[in-house]
Amino acid sequence: MLDVFLEALRSAILISGLVVIMMMLIEFFNVESEGRLFKSLGKSRFTQVLVSALLGAIPGCVGGFAVVSLYTHRLLGFGALLAMMIATAGDESFMMLAMFPGKAALLFGILFCLAIIVGLVTDRISGKGAVIPTRLEDSYEIHAGEDSGHSEDAHESHSGKRHAGWKRIVLFIGVMVFIAALMAGFLEEGEAEADGLNLLSEEWMFWAFGALSLVILGALLFASDHFVDEHLWEHIVCKHLPSIFAWTFGVLIVIGILFHFVDLETWIGDNTAWMILLAILVGLIPESGPHLVFVTLFASGVIPFPVLLANSIVQDGHASLPLIADSKKSFLIAKGVKVALASVVFVVWGLLL
């Protein structure tokens, strides 16, 4: 049971850290572009859906975290969120690419096409003005003087004064420690790889993410006190981090305890007639891990491709965990749509064969 607790704690720290770093990057680029970078997404629902699907298609959960952050701050619509959640296959993507790259490419292509279609149809049906409430009824803010670079006063407000305050120091040390933990492999599941960078593992994503995090360190060194205090500390660390960590850790503890007592792989193997239902039900679990059962069973030839496809449509790895903290209604509706889609796809596939 201690192993369950420690694994949940490790995963919660990793997920919370990745989400917060991603949010800081979005905040930084939003302020640097004076709000133009992400406001441009609002002009086209198709662009929102396409960008979200592309981010979701990136192996792992980092792209999904970015979409959830943009959605909960009103910068993306629900159709875009749904597109990401359909397109992503979570950390299982790395295993699929390693075990059956050709079939994995086919699977990712199908998920991407479905994500675009469903995302656009959802926005079309719900209407452009339809929104689902989130815990955060705000967007990434551009405060007075930051949304215009045409006046000298605005420039001074944006650059502002810089002091080595305790918030800046704490944030800098925190980001440095998190990057070091990523690079050293302390937050990886199991033993860290010792034979170099493996492009079919999550390790390369950690290295890329560590490199991107250097932007945050630069911002902490050169940004104004206002940006550090209001945007990074008050908005992200105080408002977001506690709830994201609490919900992530709580959900992972519950899931860990459940699977400590249930041998899912044996249960599936003994109930082949219910495989498709199980694939959909297991897909509801907001975590990477349980879905690997279907990946390994497909690689072994035990289950057909439609079962793996159904599970991949419904599941979204860790990407939706931060969404539970900010908008449970969005999470439940998105999962409901994906269950319906997986059921329809499976039925149509069965009729065509």
Summary of the structure (lengths in Angstrom):
residues: 353
radius of gyration: 20.9
end to end distance: 45.3
largest distance: 71.7
contacts: 1186
relative contact order: 0.15
helix: 73%
strand: 0%
